[in-house]
Amino acid sequence: MLTSLLDNDFYKITMQNAVIKRFPYAHARYAFINRGEHAFPEGFGDALRREVDKMADLRLSDEEKRYLEITCPYLDPTYLDFLAGFHYNPSEVIIEQQGSDLSVIIEGPWYRTILWEVPLMALISELWYRVRGVSIPPEADAVIEQRAQEKIELYRRLGLKIAEFGTRRRFSFDVHDRVVGALGHYGGEAFSGTSNVLLAMRHGVKPIGTHAHEWFMFHGARFGFKMANSLALEHWVDVYRGDLGIALTDTFTSRAFFDSFDKKFAKLFDGVRHDSGDPIEFASQTIAHYERLGINPLSKTIIFSDSLTPERVEHIHAFCQDRIGMAFGIGTNFTNDVGVEPMNMVVKMVEARPEGQGWLPVIKLSDVAEKNTGDPEMISLAKRILSLTRENP
């Protein structure tokens, strides 16, 4: 089901490079979180185990390495040599099924285990349909491409920039491939690229991504919640020196993020990413923050990436137009719009072991309580340390 090491989201590669540079001795533990309370059929865990074991054979090809050298010059030769020698170690993934409950735990050096999350979710999503015998007829291929065409042409008429972010909850790789092909064919300048590195290479578009919540979550465990956002941003700048300049805002609430996002960071980073909470409230908050710092919001960009549909995109566009730059990362609505119910699941870092320390719980304190993850006592502690009121999740 997975045929390439690059069938992964780009920010996993960019974060892996940064982890190797800054935290080569750190360890991490991740867990599958079944938000949708899906009941897994008998034999699902065994099927997933077989697919995970096959991933040990994946290697970066010479062609893929040359692609990264040309497309991503900020990934230095030493990292690309490392990636060329990298292979998945399936013993880092523990899969158990009790009745209809599925448990997946990933544990090992952070610089290695960081690559598991996205392909594991893609496998779980595709197997979820395959094991239950859910399929789409061959004639649906034309419908899939037509839907992608209609959506990207709408966004094109609005003058928007759209990226595809749907690897982790796709219906299948084949559907994903067809969708990216249609977006590239019909999107023109509206289609800015895909988070999936393999499909970016295959279709000649840009790989999109910077960092994810785990980058900030680890910093919270290593340096404390007060310093997590500022040091996560500082270390990112140290590694990439101005490239990959979109900052994720909601690991410890966007309110806490903007407290750390001072004029230095606001000028260094090209913009911010919204991933939870009301997008209009977030846009207003971001615009006001830039204005307080004396920065023209139109010189910056918000990447919206939270559960987007054409209707939500149009609503956000109407509010932000001529006020701040905007772009959109759309996932499941592109890669799993085939008439079935997409899965509601995540794989998140749950514990970290920084160099010289023991295991520590890590948390995500989202702008909506439903997306919070981690130890409840640690979440409560973070709220007190960050002076978050009850009105803030």
Residue pairs with C-beta under 8 A, 6 or more apart in sequence:
1 51
1 54
1 123
1 126
1 127
1 173
2 51
2 54
2 55
2 58
2 119
2 122
2 123
2 173
3 58
3 173
4 58
4 61
4 64
4 198
5 58
5 59
5 60
5 64
5 83
5 86
6 60
6 64
6 197
6 198
6 201
7 119
7 122
7 167
7 173
7 196
7 197
7 198
7 199
8 115
8 118
8 119
8 167
8 196
8 197
8 198
9 118
9 165
9 167
9 168
9 195
9 196
9 197
9 209
10 195
10 196
10 197
10 200
10 207
10 208
10 209
11 195
11 209
11 210
11 211
11 212
12 114
12 115
12 117
12 118
12 209
12 212
13 68
13 75
13 83
13 115
13 197
14 75
14 209
14 210
14 211
14 240
14 244
15 114
15 211
15 212
15 214
15 215
16 83
16 111
16 114
16 115
17 75
17 76
17 79
17 239
18 211
18 215
18 235
18 236
18 239
18 240
19 26
19 110
19 111
19 114
20 79
20 82
20 111
21 238
21 239
22 235
22 238
22 239
23 110
23 111
23 218
23 222
23 354
23 355
24 111
25 109
25 355
26 109
26 110
26 111
26 218
26 222
26 352
26 353
26 354
26 355
27 107
27 108
27 109
27 110
27 113
27 352
27 353
27 359
28 106
28 107
28 108
28 109
28 110
28 113
28 114
28 214
28 218
28 349
28 351
28 352
28 353
29 105
29 106
29 107
29 349
29 350
29 351
29 352
29 353
29 359
30 105
30 106
30 107
30 113
30 116
30 117
30 347
30 348
30 349
30 350
31 103
31 104
31 105
31 106
31 347
31 348
31 350
32 102
32 103
32 104
32 105
32 120
32 124
32 345
32 346
32 347
33 345
33 346
33 347
33 348
33 373
34 101
34 102
34 345
35 344
35 345
35 346
36 343
36 344
36 345
38 128
38 343
38 344
38 345
39 100
40 97
40 100
40 101
40 102
40 128
41 100
41 131
41 132
43 131
44 97
44 102
44 127
44 128
44 131
45 95
45 96
45 97
45 102
46 97
47 127
47 130
47 131
48 95
48 102
48 104
48 123
48 124
48 127
49 95
51 123
51 127
52 88
52 90
52 93
52 95
52 120
52 123
53 90
55 88
55 90
55 119
56 87
56 88
56 89
56 90
57 87
58 87
58 88
59 84
59 86
59 87
60 83
60 84
60 86
64 198
64 201
65 80
65 83
65 84
67 201
68 75
68 80
68 83
68 197
69 75
69 77
69 80
71 200
71 201
71 206
71 207
72 207
74 240
74 241
74 243
74 244
86 112
86 115
88 115
88 116
89 108
89 112
92 106
92 107
92 108
92 112
92 113
92 116
93 104
93 105
93 106
93 116
93 120
94 103
94 104
94 105
94 106
94 107
95 102
95 103
95 104
96 102
96 103
97 103
102 124
104 120
104 124
104 347
106 113
106 116
106 117
106 120
106 347
107 113
110 218
110 352
114 214
116 347
117 168
117 347
118 167
118 168
120 347
121 167
121 168
121 169
121 345
121 346
121 347
122 167
122 168
122 170
122 173
124 343
124 345
125 168
125 169
125 170
125 171
125 336
125 342
125 343
125 345
126 170
126 171
126 172
126 173
128 134
128 343
129 135
129 171
129 172
129 340
134 340
136 144
136 171
136 175
136 338
136 339
136 340
140 338
140 339
141 178
144 175
144 178
144 179
144 182
144 337
144 338
145 178
145 179
145 181
145 182
147 337
148 178
148 179
148 182
148 183
148 186
148 334
149 182
149 185
149 186
151 310
151 330
151 333
151 334
152 162
152 182
152 183
152 186
152 187
152 190
152 191
153 186
153 187
154 310
154 314
155 162
155 187
155 190
155 310
155 313
155 328
156 186
156 187
156 188
156 189
156 190
158 313
158 314
158 317
159 190
160 190
160 313
160 317
160 326
160 327
160 328
161 189
161 190
161 192
161 326
161 327
161 328
162 183
162 187
162 190
162 191
162 192
162 313
162 327
162 328
162 329
162 330
163 191
163 192
163 193
163 194
163 195
163 208
163 303
163 327
163 328
163 329
163 330
164 179
164 180
164 183
164 191
164 193
164 194
164 195
164 196
164 199
164 329
164 330
164 331
164 334
164 335
165 194
165 195
165 208
165 305
165 329
165 330
165 331
165 334
166 176
166 179
166 195
166 330
166 331
166 332
166 333
166 334
166 335
166 336
167 176
167 195
167 196
167 331
167 335
168 331
169 331
169 332
169 335
169 336
169 342
169 343
169 345
170 176
170 332
170 335
170 336
171 335
171 336
171 338
171 340
171 342
175 335
175 336
175 338
176 196
176 199
176 335
177 199
177 202
179 334
179 335
180 194
180 196
180 199
180 202
180 203
180 205
181 203
183 191
183 194
183 334
184 191
184 203
184 204
184 205
191 205
192 205
192 206
192 208
192 327
193 200
193 205
193 206
193 207
193 208
194 200
194 203
194 205
194 206
194 207
194 208
195 207
195 208
195 209
195 329
196 207
197 207
199 205
200 206
200 207
200 208
201 207
208 329
209 244
210 236
210 244
210 245
210 246
210 247
210 248
210 273
211 232
211 236
211 244
211 247
211 248
212 248
213 248
213 250
213 251
213 275
213 348
213 349
213 364
214 348
214 349
214 362
215 232
215 236
215 248
216 228
216 229
216 232
216 248
216 251
216 252
217 228
217 251
217 349
217 352
217 362
217 363
217 364
217 374
218 349
218 352
218 354
218 362
219 227
219 228
219 229
219 231
219 232
219 235
220 228
220 251
220 252
220 362
220 363
220 382
221 351
221 352
221 354
221 360
221 361
221 362
222 352
222 354
222 357
223 231
224 385
225 252
225 256
225 381
225 382
225 385
225 386
226 385
226 386
228 251
228 252
229 251
229 252
229 256
229 257
229 259
229 260
229 261
230 260
230 265
233 247
233 260
233 261
233 265
233 269
236 244
236 247
237 265
237 268
242 268
245 268
245 269
245 270
245 271
246 269
246 270
246 271
246 272
246 273
246 301
246 303
247 257
247 261
247 265
247 269
247 271
247 272
247 273
248 272
248 273
248 275
249 257
249 258
249 261
249 272
249 273
249 274
249 275
249 282
250 257
250 274
250 275
250 276
250 277
250 366
250 367
251 257
251 364
251 365
251 366
252 364
252 365
252 382
252 386
253 365
253 366
253 367
253 386
253 388
253 392
253 393
254 274
254 277
254 282
254 285
254 367
255 388
255 392
256 365
256 386
256 388
257 272
258 285
258 286
258 289
261 269
261 272
261 289
262 293
263 293
263 294
263 295
266 289
266 290
266 293
266 295
266 300
267 295
270 300
270 301
271 300
271 301
271 302
271 303
271 325
272 286
272 300
272 301
272 302
272 303
273 302
273 303
273 304
273 305
273 329
274 282
274 283
274 286
274 302
274 303
274 304
274 305
274 306
275 305
275 306
275 366
276 306
276 366
276 367
276 368
276 371
277 306
277 366
277 367
277 368
279 304
279 306
279 312
279 315
279 316
280 315
280 316
280 319
282 302
282 367
283 302
283 316
283 319
283 320
283 323
283 324
283 326
286 297
286 300
286 302
286 324
287 297
287 323
287 324
290 296
290 297
290 300
290 324
291 297
297 323
297 324
297 325
298 322
298 323
298 324
298 325
299 325
300 324
300 325
301 324
301 325
301 326
301 327
302 320
302 324
302 325
302 326
302 327
303 326
303 327
303 328
303 329
304 313
304 316
304 326
304 327
304 328
304 329
305 328
305 329
305 330
305 331
307 332
307 333
308 328
308 329
308 330
308 331
308 333
309 333
310 333
313 328
313 330
316 326
316 328
317 326
320 326
332 342
336 342
346 373
348 364
348 373
348 374
349 362
350 361
350 362
350 373
350 374
351 359
351 360
351 361
351 362
352 359
352 360
352 362
353 359
353 360
354 360
361 374
361 375
361 378
362 374
362 378
363 372
363 373
363 374
363 375
363 378
363 379
363 382
364 371
364 372
364 373
364 374
365 372
365 379
365 382
365 383
365 386
365 388
365 393
366 372
366 393
367 393
368 393
369 393
372 379
372 393
382 388
383 392
